[in-house]
Amino acid sequence: MRVFNFSAGPAVLPEIVLKQAAEEMLDWHGMGLSVLEMSHRSKPFGSIIRQVEEDLRELLAVPSCHRILFMQGGATAMNAIIPMNLACRSGNPAVIDVVHTGLWSGKALEEALKYSHVNVAASSENNGFASIPAQEQWQLTEGAAYVHVCPNETVHGAQFHFQPDTGSVPLVADMSSEILSRPIDFSRYDVVYAGAQKNIGPAGVVVLIVRESLIGHAMACCPSVFDWQNVAEHGSMFNTPPTGTIYFCGLVLQWLKHEGGVVQMEKNSLEKSAMLYDFIDNSRLYFNPVAPDSRSRMNVPFFLRDASLDEVFLIEAESNGLVQLRGHRTVGGMRASLYNAMPVEGVAALIRFMRDFERKKH
Ligand SMILES: *Cc1c(COP(=O)(O)O)cnc(C)c1O
């Protein structure tokens, strides 16, 4: 039976990438050893990490004014690393504006409070994070250190479908669960960060794309390994990088280029998510609470109107090869993540199962 993995992360990887990694595992390019065993200072690994950087630059059309860095600690560490690098740029502790749209922007907000004053510029908390506040409603602080957004809220399933404009104030975005699923306009975004384990590769590395002029302003207390200037000066090898993860990410990026890049991924995710939302909206058993203009194309939470059926739904889904559909523990219900590596057949199989389940139970 074919298995489709709807995990929110670590998430499905392209099967062809896993096969290639398996083939190369014992003997990378005739060297007689695995990539995982190579020094990060070796020539072969140097060529791997530079190629990953080059492919990211090409796929996302990253302009030369932005640097691409590979770091560790996940997006969670970045929620502290970013204020440590940006909050004191003007000398005094500044204000950070946060647009609060769900669990992940909430985590960024909490962490930022340790380093700076924080202004909640807009929030959708009072409607259960079921929409993205329109930019006209944001109350931004003049001269803020930066504005933080999470354009795709992985848990609540809400996504920005407009381009924020913060003028001369730097715009920082946690794109962990949507990077590489649509183009990014780097004239607007000054810092973009993403943990790899949703749409780039396995867990273990976080990609940071940062405007060069924002590098070199870290607080004195910032650990050296998290100071962007050190990381940039050492080509993301100030200390040992997660070599195996970076190698895997490289294979995924090669696959992405072959599949038509982010423009094609955007088309695919529009198609996949529209199929699922249409089905849910026309069903009597399932519902999705997010406003249609704010729905995520990557993470589709859905709920059964009769929640007593949740467990049997998950068990039967799994026996049909549809796995990791349980919703995040803070919201319950179900969640289908439709990252780049989820084929359209997976979504079709999920809908077939959901339709059959509804017929049987209602
Ligand atoms: C998964 C996720 C994170 C957490 O990433 P870690 O690698 O666990 O630190 C942060 N932000 C968003 C938007 C996510 O989807």
The ligand as a Gaussian input file, in Angstrom:
#p B3LYP/6-31G(d) Opt

LIG

0 1
 C        8.024000      24.243000      12.925000
 C        8.046000      25.699000      13.105000
 C        8.903000      26.313000      14.025000
 C        9.766000      25.525000      14.999000
 O       10.922000      25.123000      14.432000
 P       12.043000      24.407000      15.323000
 O       12.966000      23.882000      14.277000
 O       11.364000      23.298000      16.083000
 O       12.656000      25.402000      16.201000
 C        8.906000      27.690000      14.113000
 N        8.126000      28.435000      13.310000
 C        7.277000      27.882000      12.421000
 C        6.435000      28.753000      11.555000
 C        7.217000      26.500000      12.279000
 O        6.387000      25.945000      11.393000

